[in-house]
């Protein structure tokens, strides 16, 4: 199979053999893909090595099938978002989320578009915690784990802003009733996320804990390396 001119991004790059790179790419219409960029670490590479890094919008071409294809073309697709400092840490986290939770060759164009919007928001807005929560929500939804945040799982009763709940993975929301060792969630936080409305600081903290628990569940109890980096970014914790 040969693909040309595909909108995409590099999520991660690492050296491969003496002169090449192994790339983890993401394309709008073909999903996450593994790519080999041959010879790009030579003194005069055929492919522009400066483009083979995360956070640069690209037009990609490749050939081959399976988990590792050969990169055949790469061009810049507009200016990279101006991401630096704490926003860069957040973008690294978003890339790791995509790599760990999105299966290869699973095309999710709506999530791809949400990713591009997320990078632009990280570059332009100080509301980084809310930007991350929105992307986490959308990623879970697009990978088959959408959250029902406006009604109780068992009774179907509407969530009340001034009530407390717990979220049971693979089941949904149930009222908090003094259960031990559970994550207590504010109804106002859940409704804000469902309605795509930025919550207050306390509810943002609540949503961070919820998303961290759900992502850990999807990873089978594993963690993400970038969580340690995010611990040093006050606006995301």
Secondary structure, DSSP 8 states (H G I E B T S, - for coil): -EEEEEEEEEEEEEEETTTEEEEEEEETTTEEEEEEETTTTSTT-SS-GGGSSTT--EEEEEE--TT-EEEEEEEE-S------THHHHHHHHHHHHHHHHS-BT---HHHHHHHHHHHHHHHH-S-HHHHHHHHHHHHHHHTT-----SB-TTT--B--TTSEEEEETTTEEEE--S-TT---EEHHHHHHHHTT----HHHHHHHHHHHHHHHHHHTTT---THHHHHTT-GGG-
